[in-house]
Amino acid sequence: MNVRYALQARRGAVAAAMAVALAFAVAGCGDSGTGKKAGVDNSGQSKSGSASVPQKTDGSASNNDATVKLAESTGQGGVVLTVNNVTRDSGGFITVSGQLKNSGSENFNHTSAWAGSERDVLASGDSVAGATLVDKVGKKRYYVLRDTGGKCLCTMGISSVEAGQSIPFFAQFPAPPNGTKQVDFQLPTFPTMTVPVSG
């Protein structure tokens, strides 16, 4: 009798081992052997879209669609300021993004004025830290947000704009009340522009 129970136990163990091996084999069939998972390539990016871009990196902005022009103005040296996007984010701030294009025939080297003259923005160097938003209805002016080191949450490192060059920019501000649908965007050396707020 002991032999019969031993044989039954052994058969059960073999059956269990075969079931586990079969499960691994079926799971392995889902991979084509190229090292790719469904919808993801080897770089870790989804095939259906590009990876998200951080809000503050090397001066780029994730929501900057150059084909949309909310407002445009020309400043010193023929530099054209175009605002492409003004988006209210759930975190309680507004991101303004756009382009700075030198439409002149000479390099523009006077970008330091864009950083503004407030002492609080000096850590940002050549940047668009001097930009402001004005809520005319609420009668309040908003300045570019700063990080703990005093640097602006905006595009930095713009020392010049070469002739014909277009540079994307962004700046983040505290958000005015939800009822505010328009704001005035101001950047030193450019005329004020009224832009709609989305989001």
C-alpha positions as CSV (number, residue, x, y, z in Angstrom):
1,M,0.0,0.0,0.0
2,N,2.8,2.3,0.8
3,V,4.2,1.8,-2.7
4,R,0.9,2.7,-4.3
5,Y,0.7,6.0,-2.4
6,A,4.3,6.8,-3.2
7,L,3.6,6.2,-6.9
8,Q,0.5,8.4,-6.8
9,A,2.4,11.2,-5.0
10,R,5.3,11.0,-7.5
11,R,2.8,11.2,-10.5
12,G,1.2,14.2,-8.8
13,A,4.5,15.9,-8.5
14,V,5.4,15.2,-12.1
15,A,2.0,16.6,-13.3
16,A,2.6,19.7,-11.2
17,A,6.1,20.2,-12.7
18,M,4.8,19.8,-16.2
19,A,2.0,22.3,-15.6
20,V,4.5,24.9,-14.4
21,A,6.8,24.2,-17.4
22,L,3.8,24.6,-19.7
23,A,2.9,27.9,-18.1
24,F,6.4,29.3,-18.6
25,A,6.4,28.1,-22.2
26,V,3.1,29.9,-22.9
27,A,4.3,33.1,-21.2
28,G,7.5,33.0,-23.3
29,C,5.5,32.8,-26.6
30,G,4.2,36.4,-25.9
31,D,7.7,37.7,-26.5
32,S,8.8,37.7,-30.2
33,G,12.4,37.4,-29.1
34,T,13.3,41.0,-30.1
35,G,13.5,42.2,-26.5
36,K,10.4,44.3,-27.0
37,K,7.2,44.4,-24.9
38,A,3.9,45.2,-26.4
39,G,3.7,48.9,-27.3
40,V,7.2,49.7,-25.9
41,D,10.5,49.9,-27.8
42,N,14.0,49.3,-26.3
43,S,14.3,53.0,-25.4
44,G,11.4,52.7,-23.0
45,Q,9.1,54.9,-25.1
46,S,5.6,54.0,-26.1
47,K,5.1,53.4,-29.8
48,S,1.9,55.4,-29.7
49,G,3.5,58.6,-28.5
50,S,6.7,60.2,-27.3
51,A,7.9,60.3,-23.7
52,S,6.7,63.2,-21.6
53,V,9.0,66.2,-21.2
54,P,9.7,67.7,-17.8
55,Q,8.3,71.2,-17.2
56,K,11.6,72.6,-16.4
57,T,14.7,71.2,-18.1
58,D,17.0,72.9,-20.5
59,G,14.6,75.6,-21.7
60,S,12.1,73.4,-23.4
61,A,8.3,73.2,-22.8
62,S,6.1,70.3,-23.3
63,N,3.0,72.2,-24.5
64,N,4.7,74.4,-27.1
65,D,2.8,74.0,-30.4
66,A,4.5,76.5,-32.8
67,T,1.6,76.2,-35.3
68,V,-0.8,77.9,-32.9
69,K,-0.4,81.7,-32.4
70,L,-2.3,83.2,-29.6
71,A,-0.5,86.5,-29.8
72,E,2.6,88.0,-31.5
73,S,4.6,91.2,-31.1
74,T,8.0,92.6,-32.3
75,G,10.6,94.0,-30.0
76,Q,14.1,95.4,-30.2
77,G,16.3,94.2,-33.1
78,G,13.4,92.7,-35.0
79,V,13.0,89.9,-32.5
80,V,9.4,88.5,-32.8
81,L,7.8,87.1,-29.6
82,T,5.0,84.6,-30.3
83,V,2.9,83.1,-27.6
84,N,1.7,79.6,-28.6
85,N,0.1,78.3,-25.4
86,V,-1.1,79.5,-22.0
87,T,-2.2,76.6,-19.9
88,R,-3.6,76.4,-16.4
89,D,-2.3,73.3,-14.6
90,S,-3.9,71.4,-11.7
91,G,-0.9,72.2,-9.5
92,G,-2.0,75.8,-9.2
93,F,0.2,77.4,-11.8
94,I,0.1,78.7,-15.4
95,T,2.6,77.8,-18.1
96,V,3.2,80.2,-20.9
97,S,5.2,78.9,-23.9
98,G,6.1,80.2,-27.3
99,Q,8.9,81.2,-29.6
100,L,11.5,84.0,-29.8
101,K,12.6,84.5,-33.4
102,N,15.2,86.9,-34.7
103,S,13.7,88.1,-38.0
104,G,16.5,90.6,-38.5
105,S,19.7,90.2,-40.5
106,E,22.1,90.6,-37.5
107,N,22.6,88.6,-34.3
108,F,20.6,89.9,-31.3
109,N,22.8,90.1,-28.2
110,H,20.7,92.2,-25.8
111,T,18.8,89.3,-24.2
112,S,19.8,90.3,-20.7
113,A,16.9,92.8,-20.5
114,W,14.5,89.8,-20.7
115,A,15.6,88.7,-17.2
116,G,14.2,91.8,-15.6
117,S,15.7,94.1,-13.0
118,E,14.4,92.6,-9.8
119,R,17.1,91.4,-7.5
120,D,15.3,88.2,-6.9
121,V,15.9,87.0,-10.5
122,L,19.6,87.6,-10.7
123,A,20.3,83.9,-10.0
124,S,18.6,83.0,-13.3
125,G,21.1,84.9,-15.5
126,D,20.2,85.3,-19.2
127,S,16.6,84.1,-19.1
128,V,13.0,85.2,-19.5
129,A,12.6,85.7,-15.8
130,G,11.4,89.3,-16.2
131,A,8.1,88.1,-17.7
132,T,4.9,88.9,-15.9
133,L,1.2,88.1,-16.1
134,V,-1.4,90.6,-15.3
135,D,-5.0,89.7,-14.3
136,K,-6.8,93.0,-15.1
137,V,-10.1,91.8,-13.7
138,G,-8.5,90.8,-10.4
139,K,-6.1,93.7,-10.6
140,K,-3.1,91.6,-9.7
141,R,0.4,91.1,-11.3
142,Y,2.1,87.6,-11.2
143,Y,5.8,87.0,-11.4
144,V,7.7,84.0,-12.7
145,L,7.9,81.2,-10.1
146,R,11.3,80.5,-8.5
147,D,12.9,77.3,-7.3
148,T,14.6,77.0,-3.8
149,G,17.8,78.2,-5.3
150,G,16.2,81.4,-6.6
151,K,16.3,80.4,-10.3
152,C,13.3,81.0,-12.4
153,L,10.9,78.2,-13.6
154,C,11.5,79.4,-17.1
155,T,13.9,79.2,-20.0
156,M,17.4,80.1,-19.1
157,G,20.7,80.5,-20.9
158,I,19.6,82.7,-23.8
159,S,22.7,84.8,-24.3
160,S,21.9,85.7,-27.9
161,V,19.6,85.0,-30.8
162,E,21.3,84.6,-34.1
163,A,19.8,86.0,-37.3
164,G,17.0,83.8,-38.5
165,Q,17.1,81.7,-35.3
166,S,13.9,80.7,-33.4
167,I,14.2,79.7,-29.8
168,P,11.4,78.1,-27.8
169,F,10.7,79.5,-24.4
170,F,8.4,78.8,-21.4
171,A,7.7,80.5,-18.1
172,Q,5.6,79.3,-15.1
173,F,3.5,81.6,-13.0
174,P,1.1,81.3,-10.0
175,A,-2.4,80.8,-11.4
176,P,-5.0,83.5,-11.1
177,P,-8.5,82.5,-10.0
178,N,-10.3,79.9,-12.1
179,G,-12.7,82.5,-13.4
180,T,-9.9,84.4,-15.1
181,K,-10.0,83.6,-18.8
182,Q,-7.6,86.2,-20.2
183,V,-4.3,87.7,-18.9
184,D,-1.8,90.2,-20.2
185,F,1.6,88.7,-20.9
186,Q,4.6,91.1,-20.6
187,L,8.2,90.5,-21.4
188,P,10.7,93.4,-21.2
189,T,11.4,95.1,-24.5
190,F,8.1,93.8,-26.1
191,P,4.6,95.3,-26.2
192,T,2.1,93.8,-23.8
193,M,-0.1,91.0,-25.3
194,T,-3.5,89.8,-24.1
195,V,-3.7,86.0,-24.3
196,P,-6.5,83.5,-23.4
197,V,-6.0,81.0,-20.7
198,S,-6.9,77.3,-21.4
199,G,-7.5,74.6,-18.8
